[in-house]
Amino acid sequence: MLSDVKKYVGSCAICQFTKPSQRKPGGFMVPICPQYPWEYAGVDFVGPLPRTPSGNAYILVFVDYFSKWIEVCAVREATALVAASKLLSEVFARHGAPKYLISDRGSVFMSDLFKHTVSALGTEHRLTTAYHPQTNATERVNRTLKTAIRAYVGTKHTSWDRFLPHICFALRTAQHDSTGLSPSMVLYGRELDTPLDLLSQPDVFGVEDPGVTSLDALKHLLQEASDHVRSFLEASHSKKKHYYDKRHRLVSFSINDLVRVKTHPRSDSSTNFAAKLAPLYTGPYRVAQKLSDVNYRLADVTTGKDMGVFHVVNMEPFRTWDSGNVSKRVPKHRYPFMMLVWVLL
């Protein structure tokens, strides 16, 4: 009898959709480990921001996962045409085509125009899952950019695009914690000179060993920088994974498992909808495909409609009366006894 009560309470649909999980978030870290510059690149829009006299209201950001070099453009609108044209002019024309391009699932990056442009370059387009922005390194750059812009503009909020070149130069010449070197050193094998550097430091390139040509010296510097970055990135990823995994738990689902997915509702005063009173989960959905250790494609239980790709941090198992079998029908009515048990718990 006791086991039946536990099973009945545990399979209560209303309880599973409304009660918060008290366990650690699911999913261990899966680091992206680039081996050379512009192998992996991220792209994202920042904005809308106050429209400037030049008409700009958005920032388009590209970041190289290996060197941490950034390309930043102030643009008037966040459209697929703008993203595709800037990918060609700011990344492809300067650094070549990245092997992988990572973006979110916004309508701009999901458009046919942007997909065809990326495909034409021979680049593989990889998409992050909804409500899990950590996959895209551009999100961290976006926060740094907004912090720097806030410090520059003061009260002149419509002049932010004037300061982007200065902010980019600072980020490209600053030592990055993950690599131990500046992006310019990793990408060019040297630091970017400023007027002060030219006055205070004489050019000693190749003076110590006259027998070594400038080309050989440059190749040696770039090789050393690349080896240094690989070792630093490996150590950085191991450290971050160690602390990340301590706050998470291992989660794995099988094909046809039933799951519930976290909701992220927003309050709407016009319809008297309060996000705080909305269900915390939605579903149930069926696991249709396992894409990786942490990403799964889900389908609707009744219609079989593709619901998209989700990260395990936003997924929880959906329990039925017989957890060993897949339930074909999910109760949707609020039975008094179920509500009473839920309140007593």
Secondary structure, DSSP 8 states (H G I E B T S, - for coil): -HHHHHHHHHT-HHHHHHS---S--B---------STTSEEEEEEE------TT---EEEEEEETTT--EEEEEES---HHHHHHHIIIIIIHHH---SEEEE---HHHHSHHHHHHHHHTT-EEEE--TT-GGG-THHHHHHHHHHHHHHHHTT-GGGGGGGHHHHHHHHHHS--TTTSS-HHHHHHSS----HHHHHHS---TTTS-TTS-HHHHHHHHHHHHHHHHHHHHHHHHHHHHHHHHHTSB-----TT-EEEEE-----BGGGTB-GGGS-SEEEEEEEEEE-SSSEEEEEETTT--EEEEEEGGGEEE---SSTTS--S----S--HHHHHHHHH-
